[in-house]
Amino acid sequence: MSAPKPLDIDRLFEGYLLRLRTDAEYFSRLTDHNPELGRLNETHLVSFLRAVLPPKIGIGTGFIASGGDRRRQSPQCDIILYDALNNVPLYTSDAWSIYPIEMVYGVIEVKTTLNKRELKDAFEKCAHIRAMATTPDGRGNKGYIKQVPPKPRVSTKYMTYVTELPPRFFVFGYRGWKTKNGLEKNFKSITRENKEAHIHGVCNLYDSGSLYIGHLAFRDEEDRSSPVIENGFHYFLMNLPATLDSMLPAHRNGLGFDQIDLHRYQLPLE
């Protein structure tokens, strides 16, 4: 008996992309109302992500809030990827929820048609959310509670700590630039205009393929942009789980975030 044929991972991801395109193109014929079409496309991507992300990562939509010394709320985010193990949103409804920034792994902005104006809008949203993770003077603004290893005959104690790492940020375009040069030129142009944003990845679909570009960490301004990658949809899916997991400190790797210090969200007593 012959050995079974090995799995063709490239063909598998081609099938994933075809399924996503088919859903988007078929149901887009039901309406020409752009806001509803955008919500449909978000729904298609969410359904797909539920099949490829581990259960510890919840998928929702709504707003991100921060407490501490920088109490702010984000603009509405299309897709919010959050800790579904150890923490819960501040508010939940069927339409949208409010997530403390401490429990957010990442954000995906979904664009039906990705162009320079839409990409610039995503950069601005990214910069806003990144600022929420730090205090005005640059200290960490995300607070957690961690259990201190108990000593014999000593009751359990807890400590609080803060971090400044902002959520990962991605942009997903169902239609976009058709050439590597077009995506790279516009991405670099907006990068020069908005130095506070850090986009971990842009997945740009077009008629016959997909492209991917993002910012590189700890680089000089002129070297911040990665090379444009072809077969970008495959790259986006393969790297998304690890990129989100890099939000966790070493002692929490694979376990979700520590419990949020919700006292930071309380208004001071007068």
KANOR-V316601 format. One record per backbone hydrogen bond with DSSP energy under -1.0 kcal/mol. NH is the residue of the N-H (numbers start at 1). CO is the residue of the C=O. Records with the same first field share a line. If there is no record, write none. Layout:
# KANOR-V316601
NH->CO  CO
This chain:
# KANOR-V316601
9->7
12->8
13->9
14->10
15->11
16->12
17->13
18->14
19->15
20->16
21->17
22->18
23->19
24->20
25->21
26->22
27->23
28->24
29->26
30->27
37->33
38->34
39->35
40->36
41->37
42->38
43->39
44->40
45->41
46->42
47->43
48->44
49->45
50->46
51->48
53->49
57->54
58->82
60->80
62->77
63->97
65->99
66->72
68->264
70->67
74->64
77->62
79->108
80->60
81->106
82->58
83->103
84->56
90->98
91->98
97->61
98->91
99->63
101->65
103->100
104->101
105->81
106->81
107->168
108->79
109->170
111->172
114->175
119->115
120->116
121->117
122->118
123->119
124->120
125->121
126->122
127->123
128->124
129->125
130->126
131->127
132->128
133->130
134->131
135->139
138->135
141->133
142->163
144->161
145->259
146->159
148->157
154->151
159->146
161->144
163->142
168->105
170->107
171->201
172->109
173->203
174->111
183->179
184->180
185->181
186->182
187->183
188->184
189->185
190->186
191->187
192->188
193->189
194->190
200->169
201->169
202->213
203->171
204->211
205->173
206->209
209->206
211->204
212->229
213->202
215->199
216->224
223->220
224->221
226->214
229->212
231->210
232->210
235->231
236->232
237->233
238->234
239->235
240->236
243->239
244->240
245->241
246->242
247->244
248->245
252->249
253->250
255->252
261->143
262->260
264->261
265->262
266->263
